[in-house]
Amino acid sequence: MGEYVLEMNDIVKRFPGVIALNHANLKVRPGTVHALMGENGAGKSTLMKCLFGLYHPDEGEIIFDGKSINDIPNTKAALAMGISMIHQELHPIRYRSVMENVWIGRFPTRFGFVDHDKMYKDTVELFKKIGLNVDPRAIAKNVPPSQLQLVEIARAVSYNAKIIIMDEPTSSLTENEVEYLFKIIAQLKSEGRSIIYISHKMEEILRISDDVTVMRDGKYVGTWLAKDIDQDFIIKNMVGRDLTNRFPIKDQEPSSEVVLEVKNFTAAAKRSFVDVNFQLHKGEILGIGGLVGAQRTELVEAIFGLRALASGQLYKNGRQIEVKSVRDAKKNGIALLTEERRQNGIFGILSILDNTVIAAQQSFAHMGILDNAKREPAASQSCQELKVKMPNLATPIKNLSGGNQQKVLIARWLLTNSDIIIFDEPTRGIDVGAKYEIYTLMLDQVKQGKSIIMISSEMPELMGMSDRIMVMCEGHVTGFVDKENFDQVEIMRLASSFKK
């Protein structure tokens, strides 16, 4: 095999109007975790899709397990060779069982029929091997996203691959589940397998990686031993400059004026949020903290008219309003950037233009007919302000990186000119440079007198951007913490303190 199990040399990949990979390189040693770092749009996922047979490189050479390969024709060929991939965005077959999702395309058969008993036994054995406690017969749509992520990891392991690509594998995992994943990775390393690990979480990278490769603008920047570098070194090489402050400085305080008041909000659904009360002030960023199951997303979706209430009132600028639909929310100047951009954010087959203006379509119509002469300049300006990396507005949004898709969704809601903007995990899966741009954008909005509710599972982000933090646990508000009293231990205590 030699020193490397994988070499990708001078890989070039072109798309219409853009060079996604410009002579990119990657060399992976056997039995190691190799972190692949870079800003959104740097080419990380594109390079991995070339390795997994989803894309075909225009130039370059792939050497795997000592053999030179010009092109991997498809994913089936990649899996047969010993390369598996865990994708950033989950795509389970929602109405099929967990075990069917694990073995799809290679179901065990008996007398020409699918052998469900053997499939069940094989799944139990696989889950036992890696310590995963999920019912193989459970229907995927009823399984929490974090557990589905672990099922996807188990599926990748089941191929006995020599290289496993993990693209943002911890984006929807709890802290305990992340620790569980790291144990699996250690086990895979001990078996001589290699992991290519893509993540924007620096602490993870420096903790589990042996080697780190950085890419920028589709090009190879360099590879270093993880033990020889630190977070600042990685960031500087990712963005091509020093990033001295993680969060921009907010130079003004919110006013005492209450723009939104939630009173006695209780969900119609069982085991959801109960008797929630809070106020949002003009020019304020109100953070909402909590652990998985705190019902934060469910609460803001109710404010936006996506979930039914059993009881409660909503007041905007002192006047009670009814929000029973998204249309009602928009009419009252409330916008929501959703947590799951793939499932309920982007319209993948539509263009960047359509995705940007779709929430504000009425303002671009004349006599019921859409006016492109108005739509295109507005979308172009909004995307430029957010520094969206794209060939042109006609490009399907599904062709953009996850971070650039997120920027388009933010541009969408900014065009509605809403004065209350709800950000649910606004920087999930986004690189450090793009995060700073989004933080700056949020501060620009509050300077204009707008108000923000921000859900975040990243404690530094929650404390770095919020004026106040409302903490929830199991659907209940357990406390509020003012900026001058921000303390990670206290916030975590409140996040786990509700007693029935």
N, C-alpha and C positions, 0 to 999 in steps of 0.2 A: 504493500500500500504506500509506503514511503512516509514522509513527514506529514502530508496532508491527505485527508479523506476526500476533500473537495477543493478544486481550484476553478474559479471563474475569472477568466483573463480577457480584458479589453472588451467587455460586453457592451454592445451598442443596440439600443431599441428606439425606433422612431415611430411617432404617431403623427397624424396630420397636423402640421403647424408647430410641432414641438419635438425636441430630442429628449426623451425621458431618461435614457441612459447614455452617457458619453464616455465610453471606454472605462467602465466600472470594473473593479476587481474585488475578489473575496477569496481568502484561503482559510480553510477550517481544519484544525487538527483533530484527530480521532479522540473520542472520550472527553471532549471539552464543551463548555458553554461559550459560544461566540456571539457577543452582542453586536447587533447592527443598528447604528445610531444615525440620526439625521433629522432635519426639520421635515414637516409635511411637504411632500412634493420633491424630496431629495432623491427619490428613486428606490427606496428600500423595498417596498412591496412589489414594485415592478421587477426588480432584480430577482426576488424570490419567486414571482410568477413565471419568470423565464426558467428557473430551476425546476419548478413543479409542472412544467408543460402547459401552463395556461397561456403564456405568451411565447413567441418564437423570436429569439434575438436576430437582428439583422447582421451583426458581425460579432466575432469573438469565439472563444473556445471554452468548453466545460470539460474538466477532467474529474471524473468521479470514480473512486475506488481504483485508481491507477489506469483507468481507461479514458481515452479522449472521445468526447461526444460533441458533435457539431450542433445537435438540436435534440431536445426531448419532445417527442411529437405530441403527447397528451398526458393528462394526469394518471391515466391507467398505466402508461409506460413508466412514469416516475415512481408510482407505488410499487410496481413490479421490480424496479431497480433497487428499491430500498430508501426512497425519499417520501416522507409524508409531511403534511402541512396543516396547522391549525390556523384558520383564517381569523382576521380581526373581527369581521361581522359574522355572527352566527346565522346559519340558514337551515335550521332543523325542519324535517317534515312534520309539521305541527300535529297532524291528526294520526300519526303512527306512533308505535311504542318506542321507548328508549332503545330496546335491544334491536329493533328494526333499523333505527337510525345508526346504530353502531355497525351493523353488518350489511347495510345496503350495498347492493352490487356484488355481494359474495355470500348470499344466504346459504346455509347448509341445506341440502336436499336429501330426500329419501323417496325412492321410487318415483322420481320426477317431480315431487312436491316439496314445498318448503317444510323443513323439519323444525317446527317451532319449539319442540322439547329440547332438541340439541342446541338451538339458538339461545334458549334461556340458560341452559347449563354452561354454555361457552361464555355468556355474558356474566353470569355469576362468578365464574372462575377468573375472568379478566378483572372484574371489579374487586374481587378478593385480593388478587395479586397486587393491586395498587392501593387497596384500602378505601375504595369508593363505596359509600353507602347510599345507593339510589336503586329504587325498584325497577328492574329491567322491563317489567310489563306496564309501567306507568306511561300514559300518553304524553308526548313531548310538550303539548301546549299547557299541560297542568304542572309542568316542572319549572321551578324558578330559573331565571337566566343564569345565575351563578352556577347552579348544578348542571345545567345544559352545557356550560363552558367546560366543566370537568368531564362530562360525558364525551365531549368533542376531543378532549385530551386523551381520554381512554381509547377512543376510536383510533387516534393517531398511533398510540402505543401498540395497538393490536396488530398493526402491520409488520411489527418487528423490524422497523426501518433502521438504517444505519445513521440517517440524518432526519431529525424532526425539526421543522420550521415552526416556531411559535410567534405569531404576529399579535402583539398586545394581548397576551393570554390572561392577564390579571385585571383587565379593564372593568369586569363586572363581578369580581370576586371579593369576598369579605377578607379581613385580615387573617382569620383562621384558615380560610380556603387557600390564601396565598401561601401560607406556611405549608399546607398540605401539598400544594403544587411543587414547592421547592424540594420537598422530600422525594417526590416522584422524579424530579430532575436529577437529584443526587443518585437515586437508584439507577436511572438510565445511564448516567456517566459511569457508574461502577460496572455496568455491563458493556462499556466500550462504545456506547452510542454518542453521537454529537448533537448538540442543540444549537440552532441558530435562533437567537432570541431578540425580537424587536420590541422595544418598550420606550416610552418617554419618561418612565419613572427612574430617575437617576439612582435612588437608594437601592432599588432592586438590581440595577445593572452592576453597580460596584460591589454588591454583596455576593452575587452568584456567578459572575462572568469570569472566565479565564482570559479571554481576548476581547478587545473592543475595536470594531472598524467603524469609521465615521464617513458618511457620504454627504455631499453638498451639491445641489443643483445637478443631480444625475452623475456626478463625478466622484471618483475615489479620492478621499483626503488622506487617510492613513490608517494603520493598524498598530495597536499598542497592547502590552500586557496590562490587564486591569489593575494589578497590584501597583503599577508604576504611575498611575494617573489619578486625578480627582475630578469632582463634579465641574469645577470651574474650567479645567482643561478641556473636558468634553464639550461643554457649552461653547467655549471660544472657537473650537474647531467646527462645531455644527453650524454656528451662525456667522463665522468669519469675522467676529469682532468680540470684544469684551462686553459682557452683560453684567454690569456691576450691581444693579438693583433688580431683585426678582419681581417686585411690585412697584408700579408708579406711585408717586406721592400724591395723596389727595389733599389739596390745599384749601378746602372749604368744608364747613360743617353743614349737615342737613338742617333745615328749618324746623320749627315746632309745628308747622302746618300739617295736619293729618290729611293725606290724599286718599287713603284706603283703610277701611276698618272691617275686620272680619269678626263677627259676633256669633258665638255658640255654634260654630260649624260642626255638625255631626254627619257622617256619611250614611247614605242609605244602605250601603253594603255592610255586612257584618265583618267584625275584626278589622275595621279600618280606623280612620281618625274620629275622635270623640271630643266634643265641647272645646273646640279650638278658638282662642281669642287673641287677636293682635292688631296693632296699628302700624301703618307704613307712612313715614313722613316724606314731605317733598325734598328731593335731593338726597335721599337716603339709599344706601345699599344695605338691605336687611338680609343677613345670611340665615339659612336654615340648616342646622346641623343635626346629625343623628346617625344611627347605625342602620344596616339593612333591616327592613321591616318596620322602620319608624313611621312609614306612611307619608313621607314628605312629598313625593311625587303625586300621590293620590290627592293630597290636600290642594296643591297648586292646580292640578287638573280640574278639581271642583270649582276653584275660583275662575277658571277659564271656561267653565261650562261643559266640560267633558265627562263629569261624574255627577250623579244625582245625590242630593242631600236629603237626609231625614228631617233636619232642622237647621236653622241658622239664617243670619241676615248679612248682607254685604252692603257697605256704604262707600260711595265715591264722592269725595269733597263734601261730606256731610249729608248727602242725599242717598236714600236707600235705592239700590238698583237690583234688577232681576237679571241674572246671568244663567240661562238654562241651555245655552248653545254657544258655539264658537262665534257665530254671527253677533250674538248679544255682547260677548266679550269685546270683540273688535269695535262694535258700535260705541262701547263705553271706554275705548282707549286702552284696552288691556291686551298685551301680546305675550305669547309663550313660546320660548325656544325649548323644544322637547328633549328629553334625555336620550331617547333612541332615535338617532337621525335616520338610520336605515329603515326602521319599521314604520315610523310615523312622522318623518321629517321630509326627506327628499322624495321627489318623483323621478325615479332613476332613469326612465326612458325619455324624459323631457329635457329640454335644453337648459343651460344655465340661465338664459334670459327668462324662460317660462318659470323656472323655480324661484327666481329672484322677485318677480313682480306679481306672482299669483295671489298673494294675500292682499294686494292693493289694486287688483284688476279694475275695480270700478272707477278709480281715479284716472285710468288710462283708456277709458272708453268714451266714445262719442256716438250718441244715438244707438247705443247697444252694440257698437262695433269697436273692437280693440284697435287702438291707434299706435302702430309700431313707431311712428315718428316721436311719440312721447315715451313709449316703453323703453326703447333701446338706450337713449341718453341717460334716463334715470337709472336703469340697471347697470350701465357701464360705469357711471359715476360712483354708485354705491359699491360695486365690486372693486373699483380702483381704490376707494377709501379704505377698504378692508384688505387690500393687497392680495386679492385672490389670484393665484397662479393658474392661468388658463390660456388655451390657444385663442379662443374667441367665445362670444356669447352663445353661438350656435352649438357649441360642444355639449353633448349629453353630460349631465352632471355626474352620472355614474362613472365617467372616465376620470374624474378628479380624485385626488387623495382625500382621505377622511377629513383631514384638517381643513382643506379648502372647501369641501362640502359644507363643513360647519360654518365657515365664513359666509358662504352664500346664504345659508339659512338665517344668519344674523342680519345680513343685508336685506333679506326679505322682510323681516319685521321692522327694521329701521325705516323702510319705505312707507310703512303704515302710519308713521309719526305718532305712535302710541305714547302716552305719557306714563304708563306703568308697564315695565318689561320684566317678565319672569324668565330667568335663566336657570334651567335645570341641568346641572353638570355641564357648564358651558365649555370647559376645556378638556373634557374626556377624550383621550387619544390624540391630543394635540401637543406639538413640540414646544419647547421652552420659549423660542422666539415668537411663535404665533400666539402663545399664551399672553405674553407681554402686550402684544398688539391688541388682543381682545380686552385685557384689563384696561388699557389706555382708552379704548373705545367706550367701555363702561363708564369710566370717569368723565369722558366727554359728554355722555348722556346726562349724568347727574348735574354737571355744570350748567346744562341747558334747562335745569329745573325738573328733569324727569326723575322717576323713582324706580328702584330695582329690587326685586326679590331674587336671591341667588341660592340655589341648593348646590352644595358641594360636599363630596366625600373626602376631599383632600384638606386636612386640617390647616396646613400653611396657607392655602388659598382662602379658606374660610376666614381665618384671622387676618390675613394680609389685605383683604378687599372690603370686609364688612365694617359698617359703623356700629351695628348691633348684631348679635347672634341669638336667634330663637332655637332652642334645642328641643327635639322631640324624641320620644321613646314609646314604641308600641301604640302609636296613634294619639298620644297625649303630649301636650306641651309641658315640659318639666322645668323650664326656666328660661330666663333671658340674661344675657351677659353683655354689658356695655364695653366699648372698645378699651377703656382704660383698665378694665378688669379681665381682659382676655387671658385665659390660662388653659392650656391644653388638657391638663389633668382635670380641672373643674368641668370643662365641656364634656369630656369623656364620662365623668361621673354622672352628669345630668343625662347623657345619652343612654345610660344603662341603669337609671335609678328608679324607673316607674315600677311600683308594686301594686298588683291587683288586689 
